[in-house]
């Protein structure tokens, strides 16, 4: 309770400052019982060991930190999209202080609902509420990520594995081939893939042995069977490692990696950590994961809102420099990847953070240029 009271004191002080300064920053109006309520709407299901599970960890941490003065809830809406807008309308009537949703699949629904409830505050992450028009939605806070930066680091690692310069042992076969499997063909998944391709190209520019890239897309984020089939094709075509960015569907790629005894790079969460106790043989093949710490962003953004510090009608971007995008530096990564290569990748991280190395994004390219990039590495 002591910690909560400190935050409340800070919050009252900020309200006084806001009232005096006329700041445009929105402040919190809590419910009559004094409990701060926030809800996360999952347009899918938990259990992906990736994106949504990470988001839910942020919700759990809010409850653990603030106890009875905070009520943070997660609602799984499933994969039936007809339920999503109905649920969004329903919770908008239920006295939540902050409603959180995610991904491009929720943009149009939130555009409509947020206009119907102008006094309700919303946060949408992993997409802007409307491209270039965040200011047109004064009750919505938009968050996007520079996932291309993490994809780039994964591409460098994969290319080093494939061209025989990683210093790694079997099952790395230095085939000169790597793979990427995405969920849907949307801007976020393309951004992962473009960063990955740029990492491969970066290594190819200085390497005698070139690395080629195979790309496949599941078409959704839930069909793990299809994702496994695509992975089996890529592994059969001698991919040394596959980077997968497909949420729940991506679990099928990890399954294929275990079956084929090949490496995989996970996404969003440290997927090695999910398996290391329950299935260590599978976990050992997840060489690293491209981290997108959405749970941390949800936690931090909600606390800012609670304290009257979160702005609305704006777009905020997070990447390596903010500590939200990275690759998992766990014991498996440290065991499998030689120190020399890890230090090389750390050096690239520093260059990105310092602005000395700028990674091309999907948002810098037309779709035709994205396709041309992939084709140039085939």
SENUGU-355872 format. One line per 4 residues: number of its first residue (from 1); their letters; for each residue y, z, x of C-alpha. Coordinates in nm, 3 decimals, decimal comma. Each point is the difference from the previous one (the first is absolute). Layout:
REM residues N
NUM> a> Y:Z:X  ...
***
This chain:
REM residues 378
1> xxxx> 0,000:0,000:0,000  0,237:0,076:0,288  -0,011:-0,362:0,119  0,073:-0,129:-0,350
5> xxxx> 0,297:0,233:-0,039  0,146:-0,128:0,327  -0,023:-0,356:-0,128  0,154:0,100:-0,333
9> xxxx> 0,293:0,167:0,174  0,052:-0,314:0,206  -0,020:-0,206:-0,317  0,268:0,202:-0,181
13> xxxx> 0,227:-0,034:0,302  -0,052:-0,377:0,000  0,083:-0,017:-0,370  0,331:0,173:0,074
17> xxxx> 0,077:-0,247:0,278  -0,089:-0,294:-0,222  0,223:0,127:-0,280  0,293:0,038:0,239
21> xxxx> -0,043:-0,324:0,189  -0,082:-0,235:-0,286  -0,297:-0,137:0,198  -0,210:-0,273:-0,162
25> xxxx> -0,322:0,175:0,109  -0,208:0,094:-0,306  -0,094:0,363:-0,049  -0,292:0,164:-0,175
29> xxxx> 0,001:0,124:-0,357  -0,308:0,221:-0,041  -0,174:0,082:-0,326  0,092:0,310:-0,199
33> xxxx> -0,279:0,211:0,153  0,134:-0,061:0,350  -0,315:-0,180:0,116  0,059:-0,322:0,194
37> xxxx> -0,236:-0,271:-0,125  -0,102:-0,318:0,179  -0,276:-0,247:-0,084  -0,166:-0,270:0,210
41> xxxx> -0,137:-0,294:-0,198  -0,290:-0,172:0,179  -0,044:-0,359:-0,115  -0,366:0,016:0,092
45> xxxx> -0,221:0,294:0,091  -0,021:0,264:0,266  -0,288:-0,014:0,246  0,120:-0,302:0,199
49> xxxx> 0,018:0,214:0,318  0,318:-0,194:0,062  0,327:-0,064:-0,182  -0,033:0,199:-0,322
53> xxxx> -0,189:0,288:0,159  0,281:0,032:0,253  0,257:0,004:-0,282  -0,197:0,268:-0,182
57> xxxx> -0,006:0,214:0,313  0,378:0,009:-0,021  -0,023:0,126:-0,358  -0,253:0,266:0,100
61> xxxx> 0,226:0,118:0,281  0,291:0,041:-0,242  -0,210:0,234:-0,214  -0,124:0,193:0,304
65> xxxx> 0,351:0,045:0,137  0,188:0,093:-0,317  -0,264:0,170:-0,213  0,096:0,098:-0,354
69> xxxx> 0,354:-0,135:0,031  -0,129:-0,354:0,048  -0,234:-0,198:-0,224  -0,111:-0,322:0,169
73> xxxx> -0,257:-0,211:-0,183  -0,192:-0,321:0,065  -0,108:-0,229:-0,283  -0,261:-0,267:0,072
77> xxxx> 0,076:-0,298:-0,226  -0,303:-0,205:0,104  -0,011:-0,373:0,065  0,068:-0,111:-0,359
81> xxxx> 0,360:-0,115:0,033  0,062:0,022:-0,374  -0,001:0,380:0,041  0,264:0,015:0,269
85> xxxx> 0,319:-0,066:-0,195  -0,119:0,210:-0,294  -0,057:0,292:0,235  0,338:-0,050:0,164
89> xxxx> 0,172:0,013:-0,339  -0,200:0,307:-0,099  0,082:0,209:0,307  0,366:-0,103:-0,025
93> xxxx> 0,013:0,202:-0,323  -0,169:0,308:0,147  0,280:0,178:0,182  -0,099:-0,082:0,357
97> xxxx> 0,277:0,039:0,256  -0,137:-0,285:0,212  -0,251:-0,274:-0,080  -0,163:-0,177:0,296
101> xxxx> -0,185:-0,331:-0,002  -0,089:-0,264:0,257  -0,064:-0,361:0,096  0,128:-0,337:-0,114
105> xxxx> -0,240:0,017:-0,293  0,219:0,269:-0,160  0,339:-0,161:0,057  0,047:-0,187:-0,326
109> xxxx> -0,123:0,293:-0,208  0,240:0,238:0,173  0,288:-0,246:-0,034  -0,041:0,014:-0,378
113> xxxx> -0,076:0,371:-0,036  0,276:0,120:0,233  0,257:-0,189:-0,207  -0,134:0,167:-0,316
117> xxxx> 0,033:0,348:0,156  0,320:-0,010:0,209  0,010:0,379:0,042  -0,354:0,021:0,136
121> xxxx> -0,040:-0,019:0,377  -0,269:-0,224:0,153  -0,129:-0,069:0,350  -0,197:-0,315:0,080
125> xxxx> -0,156:-0,047:0,342  -0,155:-0,290:0,188  0,237:-0,238:-0,178  0,363:-0,038:-0,101
129> xxxx> 0,057:0,036:-0,374  0,142:-0,355:-0,001  0,048:-0,208:0,314  0,352:0,056:0,131
133> xxxx> 0,107:0,173:-0,321  -0,071:0,370:0,056  0,360:0,085:-0,088  -0,053:-0,149:-0,348
137> xxxx> -0,239:0,287:-0,076  0,212:0,315:0,049  -0,282:0,234:-0,104  -0,264:-0,147:0,236
141> xxxx> -0,054:0,079:0,368  -0,190:-0,281:0,178  -0,203:0,040:0,319  -0,154:-0,272:0,215
145> xxxx> -0,180:0,008:0,333  -0,002:-0,207:0,318  -0,378:-0,034:-0,008  0,030:-0,309:0,219
149> xxxx> 0,066:0,237:0,292  -0,333:0,175:-0,045  -0,172:-0,331:-0,060  0,139:-0,124:0,331
153> xxxx> -0,154:0,292:0,191  -0,333:-0,065:-0,171  0,024:-0,368:0,094  0,061:0,083:0,365
157> xxxx> -0,303:0,231:0,005  -0,220:-0,253:-0,181  0,100:-0,288:0,229  -0,065:0,209:0,311
161> xxxx> -0,344:0,083:-0,138  -0,076:-0,363:-0,079  0,122:-0,154:0,326  -0,197:0,234:0,223
165> xxxx> 0,293:0,191:0,151  -0,031:0,324:-0,198  -0,250:0,162:0,235  -0,200:0,107:-0,305
169> xxxx> -0,377:-0,003:-0,022  -0,249:-0,126:-0,263  0,020:-0,076:-0,289  0,308:-0,180:0,137
173> xxxx> -0,135:-0,341:0,096  0,324:-0,174:0,108  -0,067:-0,286:-0,241  0,360:-0,116:-0,008
177> xxxx> 0,006:0,050:-0,378  0,148:0,265:-0,228  0,044:0,030:-0,375  0,242:0,117:-0,265
181> xxxx> -0,095:0,079:-0,360  0,278:0,073:-0,249  -0,007:0,110:-0,360  0,244:-0,211:-0,198
185> xxxx> 0,222:-0,275:0,135  0,324:0,193:-0,037  0,290:0,062:0,234  -0,121:0,340:0,119
189> xxxx> -0,348:-0,120:0,094  0,146:-0,312:0,157  0,229:0,226:0,204  -0,301:0,187:0,142
193> xxxx> -0,163:-0,336:0,076  0,310:-0,156:0,157  0,043:0,300:0,229  -0,369:-0,021:0,093
197> xxxx> 0,032:-0,371:0,075  0,312:0,062:0,210  -0,192:0,259:0,203  -0,277:-0,250:0,065
201> xxxx> 0,254:-0,266:0,094  0,176:0,246:0,233  -0,324:0,057:0,193  -0,092:-0,370:-0,007
205> xxxx> 0,330:-0,091:0,165  -0,104:0,187:0,316  -0,378:-0,044:-0,013  -0,231:-0,256:0,152
209> xxxx> -0,253:0,049:-0,281  0,150:-0,062:-0,343  -0,082:0,191:-0,320  -0,036:-0,174:-0,336
213> xxxx> 0,057:0,157:-0,341  -0,199:-0,028:-0,322  0,183:0,106:-0,319  -0,144:0,072:-0,345
217> xxxx> 0,135:0,158:-0,320  -0,199:0,185:-0,265  0,240:-0,083:-0,284  0,032:0,364:-0,111
221> xxxx> -0,013:0,352:0,139  -0,314:0,123:-0,175  -0,290:-0,240:0,063  -0,177:0,157:0,297
225> xxxx> -0,304:-0,225:-0,053  0,207:-0,314:0,050  0,176:0,155:0,299  -0,335:0,081:0,159
229> xxxx> -0,118:-0,358:-0,053  0,314:-0,135:0,167  -0,046:0,240:0,291  -0,362:-0,101:0,044
233> xxxx> 0,111:-0,364:0,029  0,259:0,086:0,265  -0,240:0,218:0,197  -0,265:-0,273:-0,022
237> xxxx> 0,259:-0,236:0,146  0,027:0,238:0,298  0,312:0,199:-0,083  0,010:0,285:0,252
241> xxxx> 0,213:0,210:-0,233  0,153:-0,031:-0,348  0,328:0,155:-0,110  -0,020:0,074:-0,371
245> xxxx> 0,295:0,067:-0,232  -0,152:0,011:-0,346  0,014:0,359:-0,133  -0,321:0,089:-0,189
249> xxxx> -0,148:-0,347:0,051  0,028:0,059:0,373  -0,281:0,255:-0,013  -0,233:-0,298:-0,032
253> xxxx> 0,122:-0,130:0,336  -0,075:0,336:0,162  -0,346:-0,015:-0,158  -0,053:-0,345:0,152
257> xxxx> 0,114:0,125:0,341  -0,270:0,266:-0,009  -0,265:-0,249:-0,114  0,095:-0,252:0,269
261> xxxx> 0,074:0,263:0,269  0,346:-0,145:0,063  0,344:0,153:0,022  0,258:0,028:-0,276
265> xxxx> 0,365:0,109:-0,008  0,088:0,199:-0,310  0,329:0,028:-0,184  0,255:0,242:-0,148
269> xxxx> -0,193:0,321:0,077  -0,209:0,107:0,298  -0,321:-0,135:-0,150  -0,208:0,127:0,292
273> xxxx> 0,090:0,356:-0,103  -0,136:-0,056:-0,352  -0,344:-0,091:0,133  -0,039:0,196:0,323
277> xxxx> -0,187:0,290:-0,164  -0,176:-0,173:-0,289  -0,101:-0,321:0,179  0,064:0,022:0,376
281> xxxx> -0,182:-0,325:0,083  0,236:-0,187:-0,233  0,304:0,191:0,123  -0,066:-0,095:0,362
285> xxxx> 0,050:-0,369:-0,087  0,352:0,061:-0,139  0,173:-0,043:0,332  0,340:0,094:-0,144
289> xxxx> 0,203:-0,043:-0,319  0,348:-0,138:-0,059  0,171:0,304:-0,147  0,249:-0,013:-0,282
293> xxxx> 0,073:0,365:-0,068  0,096:-0,033:-0,365  -0,097:0,361:-0,067  0,263:0,118:0,247
297> xxxx> 0,260:-0,227:-0,157  -0,078:0,126:-0,351  0,018:0,360:0,115  0,325:-0,041:0,195
301> xxxx> 0,171:-0,212:-0,266  -0,091:0,244:-0,277  0,134:0,296:0,200  0,321:-0,195:0,060
305> xxxx> 0,030:-0,062:-0,373  -0,071:0,366:-0,072  0,289:0,087:0,232  0,235:-0,257:-0,150
309> xxxx> -0,012:-0,221:0,310  -0,187:-0,309:-0,123  0,214:-0,302:-0,083  -0,087:-0,241:-0,279
313> xxxx> 0,076:-0,366:-0,041  -0,089:-0,047:0,367  -0,278:-0,143:0,215  -0,131:0,202:0,298
317> xxxx> -0,225:-0,141:0,273  -0,249:0,189:0,218  -0,186:-0,114:0,311  -0,105:0,108:0,347
321> xxxx> 0,341:0,147:0,084  -0,020:0,236:-0,298  -0,355:0,111:0,085  -0,147:-0,147:-0,318
325> xxxx> -0,169:-0,314:0,138  -0,238:0,030:0,297  -0,363:-0,040:0,099  -0,235:0,298:-0,014
329> xxxx> -0,026:0,165:0,342  -0,307:0,209:-0,079  -0,296:0,109:0,213  -0,195:-0,315:-0,087
333> xxxx> 0,284:-0,227:0,111  0,041:0,202:0,319  -0,374:-0,013:0,068  -0,046:-0,372:-0,064
337> xxxx> 0,322:-0,150:0,132  0,054:0,035:0,376  0,308:0,195:0,108  0,158:-0,305:0,164
341> xxxx> -0,001:-0,190:-0,329  0,121:0,301:-0,197  0,292:0,041:0,238  0,077:-0,371:-0,032
345> xxxx> 0,012:0,031:-0,379  0,212:0,316:0,027  0,246:-0,198:0,210  0,026:-0,263:-0,272
349> xxxx> 0,065:0,275:-0,255  0,289:0,126:0,211  0,146:-0,349:0,025  -0,016:-0,040:-0,379
353> xxxx> 0,158:0,340:-0,064  0,278:-0,069:0,251  0,068:-0,340:-0,155  -0,099:-0,191:0,313
357> xxxx> -0,294:-0,164:-0,177  0,060:-0,129:-0,354  -0,310:-0,097:-0,196  0,020:-0,300:-0,231
361> xxxx> -0,053:0,098:-0,364  -0,129:-0,189:-0,298  0,352:0,046:-0,137  0,136:-0,208:0,288
365> xxxx> -0,224:-0,293:-0,092  -0,059:-0,233:-0,291  -0,350:-0,011:-0,144  -0,049:-0,338:0,166
369> xxxx> 0,094:0,156:0,334  -0,245:0,285:-0,061  -0,278:-0,252:-0,060  0,103:-0,193:0,311
373> xxxx> -0,019:0,319:0,207  -0,354:0,070:-0,119  -0,103:-0,362:0,056  0,138:0,004:0,355
377> xx> -0,244:0,279:0,086  -0,311:-0,145:-0,164
***
